[in-house]
């Protein structure tokens, strides 16, 4: 395993991946307003489980699905696609997202920007399929990080400062915000949580939401 992330929760690693996505977008497409994408993306670390509504919000702004989802998922019209309750996107947001990706991709899953957004999605699908097994989580999250770092390196984009996610360690997990804490008490589960779900306040890591765009312009 990549020793750099040995003492960082899986959610902390997800935050690092999101930081990589932001740096990619700001470095290559600084003229576009990525606020909508960042807002949807940074909801996700606060989810009680990675497959909650916050996951749907992230999926709703993935370029592959924005550009082709209503066709590939069998919806008759764009509005039918938007109205599906689990898509987590309004008509206005959808049109904003289409404008963001127009000229960058037509939704081809092989396009680099589509592959970039799919990295955390694939990671979570596998982790959820294995019921958040620690060993699987370690392997998948580090693999996802290595993949996204490879894209940034090939593009000559500086990687995020790893120290920014150092606080998200298993030792610092806040058990008082766990779904089971109120009903079952602090000892219901052993205190060895390597997942860190939910983790609140991670929006502070966002260059986009905190208007730090200029460093790539």
Secondary structure, DSSP 4 states (H G I P E B T S, - for coil): --GGGTTS-HHHHHHHHHHHHHHHHHHH-TTS--HHHHHHHTTGGG-SSTTSHHHHHHHTT-HHHHHHHHHHTT-SSHHHHHHSGGG---HHHHHHHHHHHTTT-SS-TTSHHHHHHHHHHHHHHHHHHTTT-HHHHHHHHHHHHHHHHHHHHHHTPPPP-GGGGTT--GGG--GGGSTTHHHH-TTSS-S--SS--S---GGGG-TTTTT-GGGG-
